[in-house]
Amino acid sequence: MKKIILGLIVIFLLAGCSFFAQAPAEEDVDLSTRVAQILTNAPTSEVEAPFPVESLDPQQEMASATPTLAEEGTEEPTETSATKTPLPTMTPLPTDTPMPTATLPPTAIPPESDPRLQLGDPSSTDLFKAGDQWVWVVGKDDYSSNEIKDGYMLMKTEGDSAGWRLPAVDGGSNLYIEGTFRSESCVGKDLYGIMFRVPIRSEADRGYFFGVSCDGQYKLSMWDGKISKATTLVWFKSSDAILTGSNQTNRLGVLTQGEKMKFYINGYLVEEYNDATFPGGFFGVFIKPGGAEDFSYRLEEMSYWIR
């Protein structure tokens, strides 16, 4: 009898071990199935290109918190700001000039409708000289690096994505922004230009990008890092107003009034676009590699006119 009871106990224990050994396997199968379903049903990304958020050193950002502005009452807004000092009375947009055609080579003499000639003295200018410059975040991150020297700011790529720098200057919604860029190592679709209408400078994850490539084309994009989406508004378009290749100087301009935006290269109007997604804010410059391994440029001057 004892042998029979002992045998039954052994059988019961073996059966129990088999049960507890199989249960996790069934749960693993079920979990794998649910994970596969989640991945299958997940929405695909709409990001056109990885536009990274500008990475800032906290100490550098603190040092750049005080704007150097020519206009009173245009201090950097915060997320809790409820009011903003009105901007000066707007003046009419400069008269349109025909967009350059394939037979119009760039010239050192700008057209009469060049905004720089029509708007008079700028509200503020940065020539990157000691004692006479805006406050920029400088240094290196995963996407770009910059340093300010006597007479220019050097921008370089540090990865495969776009990088940008914004000074502590808020021009508002209606203004003309202009930058003078001199390419260094620059080929193909290496892209550089102006970032503008950035709502919050410390985040710098939204705004528009107007730039030119080293093979003679320009492009307009919009980036919304809140939803990780880049939208091309104007795909690469050729223009004879662009000086191509390395060691060339191009003067880029962005004129905004409400939802109306006009884009200039070396004084020539090349594009117009209407959009009110981002109504105003900060501006700066960007760099995006597209060919050269050591793509870089010099920003020799940047100005803005409040209108």
C-alpha positions, 0 to 999 in steps of 0.5 A, a space after each residue: 500500500 505504501 508503495 502505491 501511495 508513494 507512486 501516486 505522489 511521484 506521478 502528481 509531482 511530475 504532472 505539476 512540474 509539467 504544468 508550470 513549465 508549459 504555462 510561461 511558454 503559452 504566455 510568451 506566445 500570446 505576448 509575442 502575438 500582441 507585440 506583433 499586432 501593435 507594431 503592425 498597426 502602428 502609424 508610419 512616420 511622416 518625417 521627411 528628414 531628421 531635423 534635430 532639436 538644437 542642443 544647448 549647453 544650459 550655461 550657454 543658454 543662461 548667458 544668452 538669455 538677455 537679448 541685444 535689441 535695437 528696438 525697445 520692448 522686443 525682449 525674448 518671450 516666454 511660454 507664459 507671456 500674455 502680452 507683447 509690445 506692438 511693433 512699429 507701423 508697417 511699411 508697404 512691401 517692396 515693389 516686386 521684381 521679375 524672378 531671374 530667368 535662365 538667361 539672367 546671370 547673377 551680377 554684383 549690382 543688385 536690382 532697384 527693388 532689392 529690399 536692402 536698398 528700399 528699407 533704409 538702415 536696418 534695425 540691428 546688424 551683427 558684423 561679428 566684431 568684438 563689442 558689436 555683436 548679438 548673443 549667439 549660443 556657440 559650441 558643438 553638438 551632435 549636428 553642427 558646431 559654430 565659433 565666432 571669429 573676428 568678422 564672421 561666424 563659422 558653421 560646420 556640420 557634425 553629422 548627417 542632419 541639419 543643425 542651427 543657431 539662433 541669436 537672442 533677437 526677436 524680430 516679431 512677425 513683420 520684418 526683413 531678415 538678411 544674411 551674407 553667407 560665404 561657402 567654404 567646402 561646399 558641393 552638391 546639395 549641401 544646404 545653408 540659409 535662414 531659419 525664421 519664425 521660431 516660436 520659442 528660442 530655447 526649444 527651437 523645434 519649430 519654424 521655416 527654413 529657406 536655403 540655397 544648395 551649392 549646386 545652384 538651387 533653393 528650397 523652402 521647408 517647414 519643421 514642427 518638432 512637436 509632431 516630428 514632421 518636416 514639410 517641403 513647401 518649395 522643392 529644390 528649384 534652380 536659380 541663376 541668382 545663386 553663385 554655386 560651389 565653394 568660396 562663393 558669397 550669397 546674400 539671402 533675404 526673407 521678407 514677411 508680412 502676416 502670412 505673406 513671405 517673399 524670398 530673395 537671393 542677392 537682391 533678386 526676388 526668387 519665390 513667394 509663398 503664403 503660410 500662417 502656421 507659425 506667425 512670428 518669432 525668432 530667427 537664425 541660420 542653419 546648415 544641412 549636409 548633402 555632399 561634402 564630408 566637411 561642409 562649412 560656411 562663414 556667416 559674415 553679416 546678419 541684419 533685420 529690419 522691423 517693418 
